[in-house]
């Protein structure tokens, strides 16, 4: 199998690198190893449409799994990196080696401290997690969501649409302030309030209450919230522990250069498990978004095939909450200036531009796809100009 590419991880990043390799002309063998038994699926619907009922979340079509050049080993787990030739050791002791190895092992949801085996406490990362949350939402009347990030906000919005009484607990002063900054974070807070979801900010969870099942949440300010269930959306931990001792540099993810190459020749890392070097800022970043995984897949495929790095668009992500579309593109810093270019905090839709030294570097939009798309395209081309 030394003429093959080995991909560890069968989620979006792993799936995307297979497509990128084929699109860029690779005709050799590919082996994809996935810990889950499910064929690759799309994760964004898990916190939204999927909670209402089964929807098609499969990635790609039937040809992805019938191509004889690609072998899918699902329900198998990598436990180590081989020495000498790029490859991995599997949980049954066998080895898979090839010309190149792509690490796309993703991340797992961070657990809420003190949750233990308490029933009714959930995290969301996999389709099985989503099914468990969906069953819970059908039987409860009160829900506490810990964390006002994108996952927490989307679950809260979905639960509210079922008529469930929802409270979000967020340790920061504003929801998503670390992502958007305080000006736009206030827009997100207004969205929750307008839909009857209570937002408790600046407080932490002190403990969960209940015997075998959660019954409430005690906050750090002494407040007690009733809860038939709790969902924690407090971040994710990159799946890198299995590769310790391999010699790969690991610091909050597998460290790579700007072309997704690790320090070991022939080994690459992409997606949620990787922290890639950003040449513009001179720092490493872990991009935990759908678009980031697909872009890194194309970059890694080009590096494997030793062809020029493809042009990369500005970082982009989106979220649907309460039937509204939130979009963001670019790279924001805390010192950037923010100004509304269409509408404002009080209007049904709005768009805002982030500027650094007078030049646009990012754009945000709420239900304003036309303005957003115009500025996103300009950011992608590096030709964005200040709006009037």
Secondary structure, 3 states (H helix, E strand, C coil): CCCCEEEECCCHHHHHHHHHHHHCCCCCCEEEEECCCCCCECCHHHHCHHHCCCCCCECCCCHHHHCCCEEEEECCCEEEECCCCCEEEECCCCEEECCEEEECCCEEECCCCCCCCCECEEECCCHHHHHHHHHHHCCCCEEEEECCCHHHHHHHHHHHHCCCEEEEEECCCCCCHHHHCHHHHHHHHHHHHHCCCEEEECCCEEEEEECCEEEEEEECCCCEEECCEEEECCCEEECCHHHCCCCCCECCCEEECCCCECCCCCEEECHHHEEEEECCCCEEECCCCHHHHHHHHHHHHHHHCCCCCCCCCCCEEEEEECCEEEEEEECCCCCCEEEEEECCCCCCCEEEEEEECCEEEEEEEECCHHHHHHHHHHHHHCCCCCCC
